[in-house]
Amino acid sequence: TRVAALKWIDYAGYGEGYMAVEAILYSGMMGFDISSNSWHYYEMESMRDAIEVADILFVVAAANSATDLDLYPDYPASFDLDNILVVAATDHDDNLVYVPGWWGSNWGLTTVDVAAPGLDIYSSVPNNGYANMSGTSMACPHVAGIASLVLSRNSNLHWSELKDIIMISSDPQPDLEGKCVTGARVNAYEALMEAGAPWLI
């Protein structure tokens, strides 16, 4: 797997929408297979069009306002596009993350597709450090990583097949029922099995 970082947000977390559009279009132009997106912005038709034109698996964090995205859209997660895979965050017990008075993972029966670990994830931080981080921004890369792992074992998969494999192979969880399309948390091993990874057959 090869990884490219496309930076359009500054150190303070701000960026212009047209910069995001340019980054998305660039990913498609360069033939990327997967894009991991832990950010949100205002609704922009040009952004929606760019994601569609890029024609890649666009994995995106559901965001952290403890909101039903079916009722209160958040973008790019709420764009109605087949190549978007929206990810909620779960805790150590496979429950949707909710921290009273602080934050909670968004959900949505028709908007959010799957969930992934998003609480106390050991991650890299600026200045060559590491720390425990939480949020759907931590959950999203788990899913992009699984997609990359599956694709590394079966490079002929189209993004639509890759998305289906991740969703089908996820593990149903009681707390996620009715809160996302699959009602399930992703499972890397089962995704590889579903894809028929050569070294597992």
Phi, psi and omega in degrees: 000136174248142184239135175236136177257120178253108186263121174229359179246137183277183184298336181268359178091018181247147177196159180268146182302323181296332177291321176297317179300316180297319179296317179296314179297323179297319180299322177289318180298325182275000176078027177298152177265326188221145174229129180256123190229100178256067181204165173216161186206183176284161176293125179223125179299323180294328178289316177301314181297321181296318179297318180294316182292325181302327174058046176231171174282111185260096181273129186222141177291142182284347182082174199232039181258015179052050188234149173278109183292341176295331182259326183231090187299150175220135188247146013275359185303327186269003173294132182275079181230139183294330185272007174266135176238109187264135189239126172268172182246138177243160178266193185289347179253015180064026172262151175301131184292130173214120178244103185307132178078359182237291181194172174199152179294139170290161178216179178169116185301326180252344184265317183268135186267309184217175173235161179209161181305132182213020179236126179055053179268125180289117189219161176288146177226166182305158179067038174059038181244178177222148180200162174281126181236155181224155176131171177292343174293338175273329181288318183306312180295333174303315184288319176299322178295319177297317179300317179295319179298314179297315182294329179293338179261343177213084188286354181274357184288135171281158181302328180293321177291320179298316178298314180299318181299314181298319182288316182295324186274357182288154183267119178301139179229135183306319184287343182265351180298126181083000182249350173205167186304313183275336188063032191217158174257138185299155180221108185298315182297314181293328176296319177296318178297317180297326180280351182069042180305126187309319185283355178258351184270000000 
